Amino acid sequence: MLMRFTVFVHGTPRFDRLLTDAETRASGRLEFRRLLDRAGLPSLSRSAEGKAIWFVAGSSGGARKGLVYSETPLGPTRSSLDRIERVSRTYIRSGYVPLAPRWFMFLEPRD
C-alpha cells in the first residue's frame, strides 16, 4: 500500500511549494514513492545546492537517522552514532559515520 506522497519543490527564493497530486503523477515522482516504500524508507530530501541526498530511515525524539550520499565531506565524523550527546532534551548533536566514498550514516536534529 502506497503512503501519501508529499512533494515540495523550490517555488520561490524564500518558500517551497507543495505539488498537487496531479503534478506529482505528471512529473514521474510517484515512482519514487513506490521505490521508497519498497526500501522501507519514509522519506528522502536533497540539499538546496543538490550536492547531498538524505535517505531518512526514521525519526524520533527530535532527531532523524539514515543514510546520506554527499559530494562534499560531512562532519563531524564518528566511529559510531550510539553515544552522541544530547545538548538538551529535544536537541541532539549531528554525527556522520563514513561507510564508503561519499556515503555516510547520519544522525541529525530534525528540521
N, C-alpha and C positions, 0 to 999 in steps of 0.2 A: 504494500500500500504506500503510495507516494504521499509525503507530507506536503503541506502548502509550501510553495517555493517563493520566498520574498526576495526580489532583486532590486537593489539600489544601483543607480548609475550616477556618475558625476554630472549633475544638471546645470549647475552654475559654479562660479568660483567659490561660493560660500556654502552651498547646500547640495545634498544628494537628492535624487528624485526616485520615487518608487515606481517601478514599471507596472503597468496593468497586466493582468493575466494574458490578455491578447498579445501585448508587446513581448512578454516573456516567451510565449509559444512561437511567435513570428521570428524572434531573434535566434532561436535554436538553443536558448539557455535552459529549456526544460530538460534537455538531455543531461545537463549537469546534475539536476536533482535526482534523476534516476541513478546515475553513477555514484553520487554521494550516498544515497540510500543503500545501494548495494555494498559500498565500502563501510557502512555504519558510521559515517561522518555527518554530524548535524549541520555543519556549515564550512564555508571557505571564504576567504577575503583576500584582497590584493592591496598592496600598498599604493598610495597615491601616485608614486613615481613608476609603479609597475615592476619594481625590482625584487619584490618578495611576494610569495603566496602562502598564506596560513591555512592549513587543513586542521580545523578545530575538532578534536576528538570529544571534548566535553568541557563543561564549565560549572563551577560551584564555588561558594564561599568568596565571591569577588575575584576569582581567577579563572583563566581558561588555559587548557593544555592541549597539545597536539604536535603536529609536525609542521615545519616551515621550510620552504625552498627559498633561498635568498642569494641573489647575485653579489651581494656585498656581505662582508663578515658581520655577525651579530654578537653581542656581548651583553652582559658578562657570560663567558663560557664557564661551565661547571662540569664536574665528572658525574654528577647525579642531581636530580631535581627533588630528591626525597627530603632534604633538610633545608630548604630555602626558608630564610627567616621572614616572619611577618613583621611589617612595620607597625601595623595596628590590627585590630580585629577584622577590619574589612579590606585591608590593603596588603598585598604580598609583593615582594621584590621579584623582578624578572630574572630568568635564568635560561640558558641555552646549552644543550648538550650536543656537541658536534657528532654526527652519525656517519657522514660521508661528505665528500666535497659538495658544498652548497646546501646540504641538508642538515637540519637541526631538530631535536625535540625541544619544545619550549613550554615554559610556564610563565604566564604574564598576568598582570592585573587586567580584569575585564574592562573594556572601554565603556 
